[in-house]
Amino acid sequence: MQHGFRLRRWGDDPAWETFPVRRPGDSEVLVKVEACGVGLTVLNLLRGDLVGGTAGLPRVPGHELVGTVLEAGPGVDPDLVGRRITAYFYLYCGACEECTAGLEDRCRRLAGLIGQDIDGGYAQYATLPARNVIRLPDDLDPVAATVIADAVATPVHISLSRARLGPWDRVAVIGAGGGVGVHLVQVAILFGATVAGLDVTDEKLARVAELGATPLRSDDFESLDPRIWPAGGPTVVVDFLGRPESAVWALRAVEPGGRVVVMTSFRGVRAAFEPRHLVEAELTVMGSRYATRREVQLAAELVASGRVRPIIGVVKPAAQVLEIHDLLRAGRLVGRGAITWR
């Protein structure tokens, strides 16, 4: 038996329960969870924004898990046992045209998400498909490593594969003090871009400045001057806020030939734009969907080498994860949260 949190109804908080450990089957591994990241994606899942109905409940949330492999099922390399790992978030098939091209985030037979369709890291143990396991250096701190699988991998995908950042770019990050935004600031700077971080609290803006970006208060998009730098406005805007006013500002602010990267999937949000403006300014509006498996591995290399610093605003024992949820809902968490099972 194990302890952990399970969700029984969309829109509720998960409840602390005792339930069985599932042994690994073919091509699966059993992982002893050491730590798990906590961010807005988990809250979206709890609200039911990522799924419909109640299929698959009860479910253990938590996709940014780090742990040690305890047992390998049939068909799994036994060398994985005892190794520290994180998990690729998407339950990709590994065999479709997209997967074989290294685009696992676009898998055509996607079976769901860790923490949504199979149990995640809000419990002491997790049973995962072996293909989703990504090896980490055994000496990497497990709490620091919780940012790799999403909070750093997502910025790597934005910078490398979607916006294709370079040293000529000026990047405005809306929601730069959040769990993904604060790591995008670092990754974009690594790619050579000049970066401005937009947010609404002094603590978040101070962290943005500390990381080498221009802090910019964004309480009122209506009056926010897009000419952030002497050279002009941003060539790229990445929007982690996902509100109509942030989308309108992004399209107004971005320079001709620029790119707007949309990063939220909240239900019911609508933003108007004028097609003529897109044509005349030759703008690109794009979504960015997680990361490839190789990009998660690159994120691990960036964290392990110290080139990206994990920004984790609060760490709690696992039983206190709901306190982190409250901080997230109040917008008071700088960077990611994390729980530990140590």
C-alpha positions as YAML, in Angstrom:
chain: A
units: angstrom
residues:
- id: 1
  name: MET
  ca: [0.00, 0.00, 0.00]
- id: 2
  name: GLN
  ca: [1.01, 3.62, -0.48]
- id: 3
  name: HIS
  ca: [-0.11, 7.11, 0.51]
- id: 4
  name: GLY
  ca: [-0.89, 9.95, -1.84]
- id: 5
  name: PHE
  ca: [-3.44, 12.34, -3.30]
- id: 6
  name: ARG
  ca: [-6.14, 11.19, -5.69]
- id: 7
  name: LEU
  ca: [-8.69, 13.21, -7.64]
- id: 8
  name: ARG
  ca: [-12.23, 11.80, -7.57]
- id: 9
  name: ARG
  ca: [-14.23, 14.60, -9.23]
- id: 10
  name: TRP
  ca: [-13.22, 17.32, -11.70]
- id: 11
  name: GLY
  ca: [-13.15, 20.73, -10.04]
- id: 12
  name: ASP
  ca: [-12.33, 19.36, -6.58]
- id: 13
  name: ASP
  ca: [-8.99, 19.25, -4.82]
- id: 14
  name: PRO
  ca: [-7.45, 15.78, -4.62]
- id: 15
  name: ALA
  ca: [-7.79, 13.96, -1.30]
- id: 16
  name: TRP
  ca: [-5.12, 12.17, 0.76]
- id: 17
  name: GLU
  ca: [-5.75, 8.42, 0.56]
- id: 18
  name: THR
  ca: [-4.18, 5.01, 1.05]
- id: 19
  name: PHE
  ca: [-4.32, 2.70, -1.97]
- id: 20
  name: PRO
  ca: [-2.42, -0.21, -3.58]
- id: 21
  name: VAL
  ca: [0.83, 0.03, -5.51]
- id: 22
  name: ARG
  ca: [0.41, -1.26, -9.07]
- id: 23
  name: ARG
  ca: [3.19, -3.64, -10.09]
- id: 24
  name: PRO
  ca: [4.78, -3.01, -13.50]
- id: 25
  name: GLY
  ca: [3.51, -4.99, -16.48]
- id: 26
  name: ASP
  ca: [5.10, -5.52, -19.88]
- id: 27
  name: SER
  ca: [7.31, -2.57, -20.90]
- id: 28
  name: GLU
  ca: [6.64, -0.73, -17.63]
- id: 29
  name: VAL
  ca: [8.70, 0.36, -14.64]
- id: 30
  name: LEU
  ca: [7.83, 0.98, -11.00]
- id: 31
  name: VAL
  ca: [9.26, 4.27, -9.73]
- id: 32
  name: LYS
  ca: [9.76, 5.36, -6.15]
- id: 33
  name: VAL
  ca: [8.85, 9.06, -6.35]
- id: 34
  name: GLU
  ca: [11.33, 11.39, -4.67]
- id: 35
  name: ALA
  ca: [9.85, 14.76, -5.70]
- id: 36
  name: CYS
  ca: [7.23, 16.25, -8.01]
- id: 37
  name: GLY
  ca: [6.83, 19.68, -9.55]
- id: 38
  name: VAL
  ca: [3.65, 21.67, -8.97]
- id: 39
  name: GLY
  ca: [2.40, 24.23, -11.49]
- id: 40
  name: LEU
  ca: [-0.66, 25.61, -13.23]
- id: 41
  name: THR
  ca: [-1.00, 22.57, -15.50]
- id: 42
  name: VAL
  ca: [-2.02, 20.53, -12.46]
- id: 43
  name: LEU
  ca: [-4.69, 23.09, -11.56]
- id: 44
  name: ASN
  ca: [-5.98, 23.01, -15.14]
- id: 45
  name: LEU
  ca: [-6.29, 19.24, -14.87]
- id: 46
  name: LEU
  ca: [-8.12, 19.43, -11.54]
- id: 47
  name: ARG
  ca: [-10.66, 21.81, -13.09]
- id: 48
  name: GLY
  ca: [-11.20, 19.44, -15.98]
- id: 49
  name: ASP
  ca: [-9.75, 21.87, -18.55]
- id: 50
  name: LEU
  ca: [-7.67, 19.10, -20.13]
- id: 51
  name: VAL
  ca: [-10.36, 16.40, -20.22]
- id: 52
  name: GLY
  ca: [-14.12, 15.97, -20.28]
- id: 53
  name: GLY
  ca: [-16.37, 13.79, -18.14]
- id: 54
  name: THR
  ca: [-15.11, 11.62, -15.29]
- id: 55
  name: ALA
  ca: [-13.45, 8.73, -17.14]
- id: 56
  name: GLY
  ca: [-10.28, 7.48, -15.51]
- id: 57
  name: LEU
  ca: [-11.05, 8.66, -11.97]
- id: 58
  name: PRO
  ca: [-9.75, 8.36, -9.33]
- id: 59
  name: ARG
  ca: [-6.42, 9.65, -10.59]
- id: 60
  name: VAL
  ca: [-3.13, 10.63, -8.94]
- id: 61
  name: PRO
  ca: [-2.06, 14.04, -10.37]
- id: 62
  name: GLY
  ca: [1.50, 15.18, -10.90]
- id: 63
  name: HIS
  ca: [3.38, 14.94, -14.21]
- id: 64
  name: GLU
  ca: [6.72, 16.53, -13.24]
- id: 65
  name: LEU
  ca: [7.89, 13.60, -11.16]
- id: 66
  name: VAL
  ca: [11.46, 12.60, -10.35]
- id: 67
  name: GLY
  ca: [12.32, 9.30, -8.74]
- id: 68
  name: THR
  ca: [14.30, 6.08, -8.75]
- id: 69
  name: VAL
  ca: [13.34, 2.96, -10.70]
- id: 70
  name: LEU
  ca: [12.61, 0.13, -8.24]
- id: 71
  name: GLU
  ca: [11.43, -2.59, -10.59]
- id: 72
  name: ALA
  ca: [11.49, -3.27, -14.33]
- id: 73
  name: GLY
  ca: [8.68, -5.26, -15.94]
- id: 74
  name: PRO
  ca: [9.13, -7.82, -18.72]
- id: 75
  name: GLY
  ca: [10.83, -6.41, -21.80]
- id: 76
  name: VAL
  ca: [12.54, -3.54, -19.96]
- id: 77
  name: ASP
  ca: [16.29, -3.07, -19.71]
- id: 78
  name: PRO
  ca: [17.15, -4.17, -16.14]
- id: 79
  name: ASP
  ca: [19.93, -1.55, -16.09]
- id: 80
  name: LEU
  ca: [17.21, 1.03, -15.37]
- id: 81
  name: VAL
  ca: [16.72, -0.36, -11.87]
- id: 82
  name: GLY
  ca: [18.28, 1.96, -9.32]
- id: 83
  name: ARG
  ca: [18.58, 4.87, -11.76]
- id: 84
  name: ARG
  ca: [17.22, 8.36, -11.18]
- id: 85
  name: ILE
  ca: [14.69, 9.38, -13.81]
- id: 86
  name: THR
  ca: [12.12, 11.94, -14.83]
- id: 87
  name: ALA
  ca: [9.16, 11.28, -17.11]
- id: 88
  name: TYR
  ca: [8.15, 12.46, -20.56]
- id: 89
  name: PHE
  ca: [4.68, 13.93, -19.96]
- id: 90
  name: TYR
  ca: [2.84, 12.65, -23.06]
- id: 91
  name: LEU
  ca: [1.90, 8.97, -23.42]
- id: 92
  name: TYR
  ca: [3.15, 8.74, -26.99]
- id: 93
  name: CYS
  ca: [2.96, 5.57, -29.09]
- id: 94
  name: GLY
  ca: [6.53, 5.58, -30.42]
- id: 95
  name: ALA
  ca: [5.46, 4.06, -33.76]
- id: 96
  name: CYS
  ca: [3.38, 6.58, -35.73]
- id: 97
  name: GLU
  ca: [4.81, 8.83, -38.44]
- id: 98
  name: GLU
  ca: [5.24, 11.77, -36.07]
- id: 99
  name: CYS
  ca: [6.90, 9.74, -33.31]
- id: 100
  name: THR
  ca: [9.37, 8.09, -35.67]
- id: 101
  name: ALA
  ca: [10.28, 11.57, -36.91]
- id: 102
  name: GLY
  ca: [11.14, 12.59, -33.34]
- id: 103
  name: LEU
  ca: [7.96, 14.67, -32.91]
- id: 104
  name: GLU
  ca: [6.48, 12.78, -29.98]
- id: 105
  name: ASP
  ca: [4.51, 15.85, -28.87]
- id: 106
  name: ARG
  ca: [2.41, 15.45, -32.04]
- id: 107
  name: CYS
  ca: [1.83, 11.70, -31.66]
- id: 108
  name: ARG
  ca: [-1.15, 10.64, -33.77]
- id: 109
  name: ARG
  ca: [-2.12, 7.87, -31.35]
- id: 110
  name: LEU
  ca: [-1.54, 9.78, -28.13]
- id: 111
  name: ALA
  ca: [-2.87, 7.76, -25.18]
- id: 112
  name: GLY
  ca: [-3.10, 10.75, -22.85]
- id: 113
  name: LEU
  ca: [-0.98, 12.42, -20.20]
- id: 114
  name: ILE
  ca: [0.80, 11.35, -17.04]
- id: 115
  name: GLY
  ca: [-1.24, 12.58, -14.09]
- id: 116
  name: GLN
  ca: [-4.40, 12.56, -16.19]
- id: 117
  name: ASP
  ca: [-4.66, 9.16, -17.87]
- id: 118
  name: ILE
  ca: [-2.22, 7.27, -15.67]
- id: 119
  name: ASP
  ca: [-1.18, 8.04, -12.11]
- id: 120
  name: GLY
  ca: [1.55, 10.61, -11.49]
- id: 121
  name: GLY
  ca: [3.82, 11.91, -8.79]
- id: 122
  name: TYR
  ca: [1.39, 12.96, -6.04]
- id: 123
  name: ALA
  ca: [1.88, 9.48, -4.54]
- id: 124
  name: GLN
  ca: [4.82, 7.51, -3.20]
- id: 125
  name: TYR
  ca: [5.07, 5.24, -6.24]
- id: 126
  name: ALA
  ca: [4.24, 5.55, -9.94]
- id: 127
  name: THR
  ca: [4.05, 2.85, -12.61]
- id: 128
  name: LEU
  ca: [5.09, 4.25, -15.99]
- id: 129
  name: PRO
  ca: [5.68, 3.05, -19.54]
- id: 130
  name: ALA
  ca: [9.41, 2.46, -19.89]
- id: 131
  name: ARG
  ca: [9.49, 4.56, -23.08]
- id: 132
  name: ASN
  ca: [8.45, 7.60, -21.02]
- id: 133
  name: VAL
  ca: [11.40, 7.29, -18.66]
- id: 134
  name: ILE
  ca: [14.27, 9.75, -19.18]
- id: 135
  name: ARG
  ca: [17.52, 9.07, -17.35]
- id: 136
  name: LEU
  ca: [19.02, 11.80, -15.19]
- id: 137
  name: PRO
  ca: [22.44, 12.07, -13.58]
- id: 138
  name: ASP
  ca: [22.23, 10.06, -10.37]
- id: 139
  name: ASP
  ca: [23.79, 12.91, -8.39]
- id: 140
  name: LEU
  ca: [21.27, 15.53, -9.59]
- id: 141
  name: ASP
  ca: [19.14, 16.84, -6.74]
- id: 142
  name: PRO
  ca: [15.63, 15.41, -7.25]
- id: 143
  name: VAL
  ca: [13.82, 18.59, -6.17]
- id: 144
  name: ALA
  ca: [15.87, 20.73, -8.57]
- id: 145
  name: ALA
  ca: [15.24, 18.14, -11.29]
- id: 146
  name: THR
  ca: [11.45, 18.56, -11.09]
- id: 147
  name: VAL
  ca: [11.65, 21.59, -13.40]
- id: 148
  name: ILE
  ca: [13.22, 19.59, -16.25]
- id: 149
  name: ALA
  ca: [10.30, 17.64, -17.72]
- id: 150
  name: ASP
  ca: [8.02, 20.64, -18.31]
- id: 151
  name: ALA
  ca: [9.12, 23.98, -16.85]
- id: 152
  name: VAL
  ca: [12.43, 23.91, -18.76]
- id: 153
  name: ALA
  ca: [11.56, 21.52, -21.61]
- id: 154
  name: THR
  ca: [8.66, 23.70, -22.73]
- id: 155
  name: PRO
  ca: [10.88, 26.82, -23.07]
- id: 156
  name: VAL
  ca: [13.44, 24.73, -24.97]
- id: 157
  name: HIS
  ca: [10.70, 23.73, -27.44]
- id: 158
  name: ILE
  ca: [9.48, 27.33, -27.78]
- id: 159
  name: SER
  ca: [12.97, 28.68, -28.35]
- id: 160
  name: LEU
  ca: [14.35, 25.91, -30.56]
- id: 161
  name: SER
  ca: [11.43, 24.55, -32.58]
- id: 162
  name: ARG
  ca: [8.65, 27.14, -32.59]
- id: 163
  name: ALA
  ca: [9.86, 30.75, -32.28]
- id: 164
  name: ARG
  ca: [13.37, 29.73, -33.42]
- id: 165
  name: LEU
  ca: [15.06, 32.38, -31.34]
- id: 166
  name: GLY
  ca: [18.35, 33.97, -32.28]
- id: 167
  name: PRO
  ca: [20.62, 36.83, -31.17]
- id: 168
  name: TRP
  ca: [18.65, 39.30, -33.31]
- id: 169
  name: ASP
  ca: [15.42, 38.68, -31.35]
- id: 170
  name: ARG
  ca: [13.80, 40.81, -28.67]
- id: 171
  name: VAL
  ca: [11.45, 38.64, -26.63]
- id: 172
  name: ALA
  ca: [8.61, 39.77, -24.35]
- id: 173
  name: VAL
  ca: [7.46, 37.05, -21.94]
- id: 174
  name: ILE
  ca: [3.98, 37.68, -20.51]
- id: 175
  name: GLY
  ca: [3.76, 35.94, -17.13]
- id: 176
  name: ALA
  ca: [7.52, 35.82, -16.77]
- id: 177
  name: GLY
  ca: [7.50, 35.15, -13.03]
- id: 178
  name: GLY
  ca: [5.53, 31.91, -13.31]
- id: 179
  name: GLY
  ca: [6.86, 28.38, -13.36]
- id: 180
  name: VAL
  ca: [7.46, 28.15, -17.12]
- id: 181
  name: GLY
  ca: [7.95, 31.86, -17.82]
- id: 182
  name: VAL
  ca: [10.82, 32.26, -15.39]
- id: 183
  name: HIS
  ca: [12.68, 29.42, -17.09]
- id: 184
  name: LEU
  ca: [11.88, 30.71, -20.58]
- id: 185
  name: VAL
  ca: [13.60, 33.96, -19.60]
- id: 186
  name: GLN
  ca: [16.78, 31.96, -18.98]
- id: 187
  name: VAL
  ca: [16.51, 29.74, -22.06]
- id: 188
  name: ALA
  ca: [15.78, 32.67, -24.39]
- id: 189
  name: ILE
  ca: [18.86, 34.50, -23.07]
- id: 190
  name: LEU
  ca: [20.91, 31.33, -23.69]
- id: 191
  name: PHE
  ca: [19.70, 31.45, -27.30]
- id: 192
  name: GLY
  ca: [21.10, 34.97, -27.53]
- id: 193
  name: ALA
  ca: [17.84, 36.92, -27.37]
- id: 194
  name: THR
  ca: [17.26, 40.16, -25.48]
- id: 195
  name: VAL
  ca: [14.41, 39.53, -23.04]
- id: 196
  name: ALA
  ca: [11.77, 41.53, -21.17]
- id: 197
  name: GLY
  ca: [9.70, 39.84, -18.48]
- id: 198
  name: LEU
  ca: [6.15, 41.08, -17.89]
- id: 199
  name: ASP
  ca: [4.40, 40.41, -14.59]
- id: 200
  name: VAL
  ca: [2.43, 42.10, -11.81]
- id: 201
  name: THR
  ca: [4.19, 41.63, -8.45]
- id: 202
  name: ASP
  ca: [7.40, 43.18, -7.14]
- id: 203
  name: GLU
  ca: [8.77, 39.77, -6.14]
- id: 204
  name: LYS
  ca: [8.32, 38.29, -9.61]
- id: 205
  name: LEU
  ca: [9.72, 41.35, -11.34]
- id: 206
  name: ALA
  ca: [12.75, 41.31, -9.05]
- id: 207
  name: ARG
  ca: [13.43, 37.71, -10.03]
- id: 208
  name: VAL
  ca: [13.11, 38.62, -13.72]
- id: 209
  name: ALA
  ca: [15.72, 41.36, -13.28]
- id: 210
  name: GLU
  ca: [18.00, 39.01, -11.34]
- id: 211
  name: LEU
  ca: [17.97, 36.61, -14.29]
- id: 212
  name: GLY
  ca: [19.18, 39.31, -16.69]
- id: 213
  name: ALA
  ca: [15.92, 40.42, -18.33]
- id: 214
  name: THR
  ca: [14.17, 43.80, -18.33]
- id: 215
  name: PRO
  ca: [11.32, 43.73, -15.77]
- id: 216
  name: LEU
  ca: [8.08, 45.33, -16.91]
- id: 217
  name: ARG
  ca: [4.92, 45.72, -14.87]
- id: 218
  name: SER
  ca: [1.85, 44.59, -16.81]
- id: 219
  name: ASP
  ca: [-1.12, 45.44, -14.59]
- id: 220
  name: ASP
  ca: [-2.72, 47.40, -17.44]
- id: 221
  name: PHE
  ca: [-2.13, 46.19, -21.00]
- id: 222
  name: GLU
  ca: [-4.20, 49.05, -22.38]
- id: 223
  name: SER
  ca: [-1.56, 51.60, -21.38]
- id: 224
  name: LEU
  ca: [1.52, 49.38, -21.69]
- id: 225
  name: ASP
  ca: [3.95, 50.87, -24.21]
- id: 226
  name: PRO
  ca: [5.19, 48.15, -26.59]
- id: 227
  name: ARG
  ca: [8.41, 50.07, -27.31]
- id: 228
  name: ILE
  ca: [10.30, 48.35, -24.53]
- id: 229
  name: TRP
  ca: [13.77, 48.85, -25.97]
- id: 230
  name: PRO
  ca: [15.42, 51.79, -27.78]
- id: 231
  name: ALA
  ca: [15.37, 49.64, -30.94]
- id: 232
  name: GLY
  ca: [11.62, 49.17, -30.68]
- id: 233
  name: GLY
  ca: [9.15, 46.54, -29.60]
- id: 234
  name: PRO
  ca: [9.49, 42.77, -29.34]
- id: 235
  name: THR
  ca: [10.10, 40.56, -32.35]
- id: 236
  name: VAL
  ca: [8.61, 37.68, -30.33]
- id: 237
  name: VAL
  ca: [5.88, 37.71, -27.67]
- id: 238
  name: VAL
  ca: [5.21, 34.57, -25.62]
- id: 239
  name: ASP
  ca: [1.91, 34.70, -23.72]
- id: 240
  name: PHE
  ca: [1.56, 32.55, -20.60]
- id: 241
  name: LEU
  ca: [-1.37, 34.60, -19.27]
- id: 242
  name: GLY
  ca: [-3.92, 33.59, -21.88]
- id: 243
  name: ARG
  ca: [-6.40, 36.44, -21.50]
- id: 244
  name: PRO
  ca: [-8.01, 38.47, -24.27]
- id: 245
  name: GLU
  ca: [-6.19, 41.62, -23.17]
- id: 246
  name: SER
  ca: [-2.77, 39.92, -23.25]
- id: 247
  name: ALA
  ca: [-3.45, 38.48, -26.71]
- id: 248
  name: VAL
  ca: [-4.54, 41.87, -28.06]
- id: 249
  name: TRP
  ca: [-1.43, 43.53, -26.62]
- id: 250
  name: ALA
  ca: [0.83, 40.84, -28.06]
- id: 251
  name: LEU
  ca: [-0.50, 41.38, -31.58]
- id: 252
  name: ARG
  ca: [-0.28, 45.14, -31.18]
- id: 253
  name: ALA
  ca: [3.22, 45.07, -29.70]
- id: 254
  name: VAL
  ca: [5.07, 42.63, -31.92]
- id: 255
  name: GLU
  ca: [7.21, 44.14, -34.66]
- id: 256
  name: PRO
  ca: [6.55, 43.51, -38.38]
- id: 257
  name: GLY
  ca: [7.65, 40.01, -39.29]
- id: 258
  name: GLY
  ca: [7.39, 38.95, -35.66]
- id: 259
  name: ARG
  ca: [5.94, 35.90, -33.94]
- id: 260
  name: VAL
  ca: [3.32, 35.58, -31.21]
- id: 261
  name: VAL
  ca: [3.47, 32.28, -29.30]
- id: 262
  name: VAL
  ca: [0.26, 31.28, -27.50]
- id: 263
  name: MET
  ca: [0.87, 29.03, -24.50]
- id: 264
  name: THR
  ca: [-2.44, 28.51, -22.69]
- id: 265
  name: SER
  ca: [-5.40, 26.24, -23.42]
- id: 266
  name: PHE
  ca: [-8.08, 27.65, -21.12]
- id: 267
  name: ARG
  ca: [-11.61, 26.85, -22.17]
- id: 268
  name: GLY
  ca: [-13.87, 29.64, -23.43]
- id: 269
  name: VAL
  ca: [-11.16, 32.29, -24.01]
- id: 270
  name: ARG
  ca: [-11.65, 34.30, -27.21]
- id: 271
  name: ALA
  ca: [-9.41, 36.99, -28.64]
- id: 272
  name: ALA
  ca: [-10.25, 39.09, -31.69]
- id: 273
  name: PHE
  ca: [-7.69, 40.02, -34.32]
- id: 274
  name: GLU
  ca: [-7.79, 41.85, -37.64]
- id: 275
  name: PRO
  ca: [-6.61, 39.64, -40.53]
- id: 276
  name: ARG
  ca: [-5.49, 42.75, -42.40]
- id: 277
  name: HIS
  ca: [-3.01, 43.54, -39.60]
- id: 278
  name: LEU
  ca: [-1.50, 40.03, -39.84]
- id: 279
  name: VAL
  ca: [-1.07, 40.44, -43.59]
- id: 280
  name: GLU
  ca: [0.33, 43.97, -43.62]
- id: 281
  name: ALA
  ca: [2.76, 43.30, -40.76]
- id: 282
  name: GLU
  ca: [3.48, 39.75, -41.98]
- id: 283
  name: LEU
  ca: [2.95, 38.36, -38.47]
- id: 284
  name: THR
  ca: [2.90, 34.74, -37.35]
- id: 285
  name: VAL
  ca: [0.61, 33.55, -34.55]
- id: 286
  name: MET
  ca: [1.44, 30.05, -33.35]
- id: 287
  name: GLY
  ca: [0.75, 27.60, -30.57]
- id: 288
  name: SER
  ca: [3.45, 25.57, -28.87]
- id: 289
  name: ARG
  ca: [2.66, 22.06, -27.66]
- id: 290
  name: TYR
  ca: [4.92, 20.72, -24.90]
- id: 291
  name: ALA
  ca: [8.30, 19.41, -26.20]
- id: 292
  name: THR
  ca: [9.88, 16.48, -27.97]
- id: 293
  name: ARG
  ca: [11.62, 13.75, -26.03]
- id: 294
  name: ARG
  ca: [15.00, 15.01, -27.23]
- id: 295
  name: GLU
  ca: [14.12, 18.50, -26.02]
- id: 296
  name: VAL
  ca: [13.40, 17.11, -22.54]
- id: 297
  name: GLN
  ca: [16.83, 15.47, -22.64]
- id: 298
  name: LEU
  ca: [18.34, 18.82, -23.66]
- id: 299
  name: ALA
  ca: [16.51, 20.48, -20.76]
- id: 300
  name: ALA
  ca: [18.08, 17.93, -18.42]
- id: 301
  name: GLU
  ca: [21.52, 18.77, -19.83]
- id: 302
  name: LEU
  ca: [20.94, 22.50, -19.31]
- id: 303
  name: VAL
  ca: [19.92, 22.03, -15.67]
- id: 304
  name: ALA
  ca: [22.63, 19.47, -14.87]
- id: 305
  name: SER
  ca: [25.32, 21.75, -16.35]
- id: 306
  name: GLY
  ca: [24.08, 24.79, -14.42]
- id: 307
  name: ARG
  ca: [23.26, 26.79, -17.57]
- id: 308
  name: VAL
  ca: [19.62, 26.96, -16.46]
- id: 309
  name: ARG
  ca: [18.95, 27.51, -12.77]
- id: 310
  name: PRO
  ca: [15.84, 25.87, -11.33]
- id: 311
  name: ILE
  ca: [13.56, 28.54, -9.85]
- id: 312
  name: ILE
  ca: [11.44, 26.80, -7.21]
- id: 313
  name: GLY
  ca: [9.61, 29.25, -5.00]
- id: 314
  name: VAL
  ca: [8.39, 26.81, -2.38]
- id: 315
  name: VAL
  ca: [9.07, 23.19, -1.43]
- id: 316
  name: LYS
  ca: [6.66, 21.32, 0.84]
- id: 317
  name: PRO
  ca: [6.33, 17.78, 2.15]
- id: 318
  name: ALA
  ca: [3.96, 15.87, -0.14]
- id: 319
  name: ALA
  ca: [1.12, 15.92, 2.38]
- id: 320
  name: GLN
  ca: [1.07, 19.75, 2.19]
- id: 321
  name: VAL
  ca: [0.70, 20.08, -1.60]
- id: 322
  name: LEU
  ca: [-2.68, 21.81, -1.30]
- id: 323
  name: GLU
  ca: [-0.88, 24.78, 0.27]
- id: 324
  name: ILE
  ca: [1.08, 25.16, -2.96]
- id: 325
  name: HIS
  ca: [-2.17, 24.98, -4.93]
- id: 326
  name: ASP
  ca: [-3.46, 27.92, -2.87]
- id: 327
  name: LEU
  ca: [-0.33, 29.97, -3.67]
- id: 328
  name: LEU
  ca: [-0.75, 29.23, -7.37]
- id: 329
  name: ARG
  ca: [-4.40, 30.26, -7.38]
- id: 330
  name: ALA
  ca: [-3.51, 33.51, -5.63]
- id: 331
  name: GLY
  ca: [-0.72, 34.25, -8.15]
- id: 332
  name: ARG
  ca: [1.83, 34.47, -5.33]
- id: 333
  name: LEU
  ca: [4.22, 31.69, -6.34]
- id: 334
  name: VAL
  ca: [7.47, 32.75, -8.00]
- id: 335
  name: GLY
  ca: [8.65, 30.00, -10.32]
- id: 336
  name: ARG
  ca: [7.60, 26.42, -9.75]
- id: 337
  name: GLY
  ca: [6.47, 24.70, -6.59]
- id: 338
  name: ALA
  ca: [7.65, 21.23, -5.61]
- id: 339
  name: ILE
  ca: [6.72, 18.49, -3.16]
- id: 340
  name: THR
  ca: [9.16, 15.98, -1.72]
- id: 341
  name: TRP
  ca: [8.68, 12.40, -0.57]
- id: 342
  name: ARG
  ca: [12.11, 12.26, 1.12]
...
